[in-house]
């Protein structure tokens, strides 16, 4: 029997603004849909823990935070992932954002869940330090290392990214662009490499929505205008095909769908056409029981419609690197409009939709314990990336290599070894790429190649179906540097570079040494001052090298730039040896004609002026300035700069000839910024003298954690008391809060700051 399905290819839609309870029930329903007999008690336990842990947290949308992890878990359930992954999705933020610890998760939910959550948490802990490239590369390095331990880490991360993209409208515009760009460059292609088309399609379209909003909404409007006409056209084709396949005795399910926006947009760009000129906007899928049925259905289709030459692809015989299998053929349909048909088995369809998620399995050992069968270990692509982790020390090189690889494998060629094994390479690859795809030893000893039995040049572009034989020689002197400009695959480039690193190590060490010294000379840096063990060890830790020769070798072969190394050590040296301006140098610099620059005073005691950091500075005891006070600098004779409040009596009464030594100053901290440093402040409390007054004042201060430095009391014959208190405070805001509260103490008439 043939079943007709009209499908848009997206995840099953969720209603907006559901309560946590409704979302949890939705999650349970979806899990039980594909695992009807599964015990959901562990999922319910995870929900209860996450609900309490995130209880007082909200998202930028104003919704309770628990909505996010529940939505992530629902996406994972749509991918029909196992119970541990669903639980990890619910709990993926609790270690990072709440008081729950990794040990508690391990105790309550087992080792599998703890490993996945730990992997996701480590990705979230990477701090953005202003260098977007370094931040992004470090994030991705950690992600792939986590994937190697458990591929489900990336499943949770992709689901997390998808829900964040769905709610991206609540982010500031600049963050929308940043997140959408990273999604389009990395996460959508990554979902494609893992074969998860359901994720890839939505990530692509949401990225387009924020990166090219005019294009996105224009496409949406134009596609919707002719939606009913297009659906009628697709429905007619599907019904016609279904009838012929049924008559041929083939059991099949059919569906027709419009291609997603990003796919249409790229087709418009690549073919330089408008939407009206793109005819194959939809595809028909035929899903059958067996592989023979696939080819039988193909025969039926080619009898019905005329195939377009060169547009047939057999991904069943030669699967894509992401395990995708299907027959693709493009045909001339009614009215002369081309359309595509994809034919696959049910198992192939599941792999096409869910990719590696469809292959996540468990098996039991002899003790009855579950053992992970890691799909990551089966994926040569992931192993290749883990090699890059080791061989590409420079973050920029790693990021560019990864992006290039994701882009390259969007178009591939399939060729054969002499024994008939299939090798998949980026389109445009040559025999050198093929040799290194076999093994680095084959590539390093290569001296020539035969293609389909005939000698070929090393820059021959491999075509689909070519049979490649690599000619090697033990007398080969290794690869040529020119090969780096010929090869297409990053795998080959990495292995060629690795050969030069290993074979020319001594030369690279010497060259690196010379480059480092030359950089010091050209930038007036004394190498003897910065090349000391403590700074060299810091560089080793930063880049993961074992010894200094490895650093020199990396610089020598171009893996690291000499400026990266020297500048890092110079930063450390400058931090330990701040330049201190003399008093007269500072006074002369500040009072240059037309200058009148302000000192920027840091709450930790540092001062900067026009880029010169860490001047000798002290805070005056006479008026005890604190962050938030209006301040002024006074250039002393021999004791640096003293910082005073502008209302300090010593500043107000300064002789006229000394006022030239005053410098305008301001706190570097922005108003309201958190200050963890403590400053000395003094106040005078004027009150009616009474028994217990001092006790009440002291009790108030100590109960609120105020650190009292000194206190003295003076009484008068008129029955008044003056209490002078010196204590620690973080700034003016905290001081004013203390003063306001002290005014409520019985008998207090007034309070004022001490002014020197």
Buried (B, 14 or more C-beta within 10 A) or exposed (E): EBEBEEEEBEBEEBEEEBEBEEBBEBBBEBBEEEBEEBEBEBBBBBBEBBBEBBEEEEBEEEBBBBBBBBBBBBBBBBBBBBBBBBBBBBBBBBBBBBEBEBEBBBEBBBEBBBBBBBBBBBBBEBEEEEEEEBBBBBBBBBBBBBBBBBBBBBBBBBBBBBBBBBBBEEBEEEEBBBBBBBBBBBBBBBBBBBBBBBBBBBBBBBBBBBBBEEBBEEBEEBBEEEEEEBBEBBEEBBEBBBEBBBEBEBBBBBBBBBBBBBBBBEBBEEEEEEBEEBBBBBBBBBBBBEBEBBBBBBEBBBEBBEBBEEEBBBBBEBBBBBBBBBBBBBBBBEEEBBBBBBBBBEBBBBBBBBBBBBBBEEEEEEEEEEEBEBBBEEBEBBEBBBBBBEBBBBBEBBBBBBBBBBEBBEEBBBBBBEEEEEBBBBBBBBBBBBBBBBEBEBBBBBEBBBBEEEEBEBEBBBEEEBEBBBBBEEEEEBBEEEBBEBBBBBBBBBBBBBBBBEBBBEEBBBBBBBBBBEBBEEEEBEBEEBBEEEBBEBBBEEBEBEEBBBBBBBBBBBBBBBBBBBBBBBEBBEEEEEEEBEBEEBBEBBBEEEEEEBBBBBBEEBBBBEEBBBBBBEBBEBBBBBBBBEBBBBBBEEEBBBBBBBBBBBBEEBEEEEEEBBBEBEBBBEEEEEBEBBBBBBBBBBBEBEEEBBEBBBEBBEEEEBEEEEBEBEEEEEEBBBBBBBBBBBBBBBBEEBBEEBEEBEBBEEBEBBBB
